[in-house]
Amino acid sequence: MAKIRITQIRSKNGRPERQKRTLEALGIRKLNHSVEHEATPQILGMVEKVRHLVKIENI
C-alpha cells in the first residue's frame, strides 16, 4: 500500500474534543510533528476529519 506523511500545521487549541482525539489517534503530538502511516481507508477517513489542521504528503 501507499504511505502518507501527515504533519500538523495548525494548532488544536480551541478545537472540538473529537478533533483533538483524532490527532492523538493518528500519533500527532504537537505542532509541526510528522507521522507516517499506510494509506488505509481508516487512516484516510481520520485525516479527512482534521484536514484543516494537517498537511498530507504521499511518500
Phi, psi and omega in degrees: 000159178287152176251150176231150174252128182246125181235130177283125182243348178230151184292149176267358177297135179080004179268159177299150181304325181298320179290322177298317180291328177295317177298318177299317181295329177284346180094012180272123185260322184208174182301139181067012176277137181243147174224155177244136179221157169291146182276067178275161178302326180293314180293317180297325176294319178295318179297321181299325181288337180237026183305328182285350181253347187232164174243136182244133178232139172279143180249000000 
